[in-house]
Amino acid sequence: MGLLDGLLTGVAGAAIFGAVSKLVNDHGGVQGMMNTFSQKGLGGAVESWMGTGPNQAVTPDQIHQALGADKVAELAHQAGVTPQEMSTHLANTLPKVVDQLTPNGTVPPAPTAPGANPLDAIKHLFG
């Protein structure tokens, strides 16, 4: 498969992709999302995701704290999972997605066209 082996596929993958997509878009793109995570104490993890070395793991609790209970609940509702499941999915998925979207540490620009989504390039990896 590739760099994103182990990600959810099928209906579950599509639901999690939708949640990740919403998260990125709500933050104005990958850079905005990474800024939020950095401000919440996950700067080292974010840098590892964007760099060329191994990705630093984050816990579901760290994801929950970085995004806040309301955002996690919103994303969970959208995906049809519990907030705890959403935090776990995001903890497993975000490092891989950001790594894939930032080759050699280059962050893609925020989408400018209506409906533009930087994750479209990797959507197929979610099944």
Secondary structure, DSSP 8 states (H G I E B T S, - for coil): --TTTT---HHHHHHHHHHHHHHHHHTTSHHHHHHHHIIIIIHHHHHHHHSSS------HHHHHHHH-HHHHHHHHHHHTS-HHHHHHHHHHHHHHHHHHHSGGG-------STT--GGGGGGGGG-
